[in-house]
Amino acid sequence: MVEVILKKHVKNLGEKHQLLQVKDGYANYLIAQGSAFLGTESSKKNLAETLRQRSSKDTKLQAEVAKLSKKLDTIQLVLLEKVDEAGNLFAAITPSKLAEAYKTNHIVINHKKISIINGPIKKLGKHQAVISIDKDIDKTVYFEIRNKESV
């Protein structure tokens, strides 16, 4: 058995920066694929330092995520859009449009991290979307679309 440190996530084996014991042949395979490197004393020390730095970054990131989540809770997002006589929007509300609306409220969110529940919106009313704040944290937000001409 050989100790290896994973460079990236390997399905059914482990996560990035994880120290594992695997059989010699599998260790050679992982190293050849660029998925792992040998778990020598120096590489173990480097791993410990990397994990220590990552934990401090994770702590800061969790604080930022909590702050963003609170900001999203406090905002009542209302989009004013033009509609036709039947009440349909001329242009559908997309994640890009939502990202722009949040930007006017001083919250910068990448439009790729927004997914609108029930697809692009073409009707007035209250709707919801899911914002992927972090890789494991999703936040459901609610917003309303009103007629621009009635305001």
Residue pairs with C-beta under 8 A, 6 or more apart in sequence:
1 21
1 22
1 23
1 24
2 21
2 22
2 23
2 24
2 27
2 38
2 39
3 19
3 20
3 21
3 38
3 39
4 19
4 20
4 21
4 22
4 27
4 30
4 31
4 36
4 37
4 38
4 39
5 17
5 18
5 19
5 20
5 36
5 37
5 38
5 39
5 43
5 44
5 47
6 13
6 14
6 15
6 16
6 17
6 18
6 20
6 30
6 35
6 36
7 16
7 34
7 35
7 36
7 37
8 16
8 35
9 15
9 16
10 30
10 35
10 36
13 20
13 22
14 20
17 47
17 50
17 51
17 54
19 39
19 44
19 47
22 30
27 36
27 38
30 36
31 37
31 38
37 43
61 134
65 133
65 134
65 137
68 107
68 133
69 133
69 137
69 139
71 107
72 107
72 131
72 139
72 141
75 102
75 105
75 107
76 144
77 98
77 101
77 102
77 105
77 141
77 142
77 143
77 144
78 143
78 144
78 145
78 146
79 93
79 97
79 98
79 101
79 143
79 144
79 145
79 146
80 146
80 147
80 148
80 151
81 89
81 90
81 91
81 93
81 124
81 145
81 146
81 147
81 148
82 89
82 90
82 91
82 147
82 148
82 149
83 89
83 90
83 124
83 147
83 148
83 149
84 90
87 123
87 124
88 122
88 123
89 121
89 122
89 123
89 124
89 145
91 97
92 120
92 121
92 122
93 116
93 120
93 121
93 122
93 127
93 145
94 111
94 116
94 120
95 111
95 112
95 114
95 115
95 116
95 129
96 111
98 109
98 111
98 114
98 116
98 129
98 143
99 109
99 110
99 111
99 114
101 143
102 108
102 109
103 109
109 131
113 131
113 132
113 133
114 129
114 130
114 131
114 132
115 129
115 130
115 132
116 127
116 129
117 127
117 128
117 129
117 130
118 127
121 127
121 145
123 145
124 145
124 146
124 147
125 144
125 145
126 142
126 143
126 144
127 142
127 143
127 144
127 145
128 140
128 141
128 142
128 143
129 140
129 141
129 143
130 138
130 139
130 140
130 141
131 138
131 139
131 140
131 141
132 138
133 139
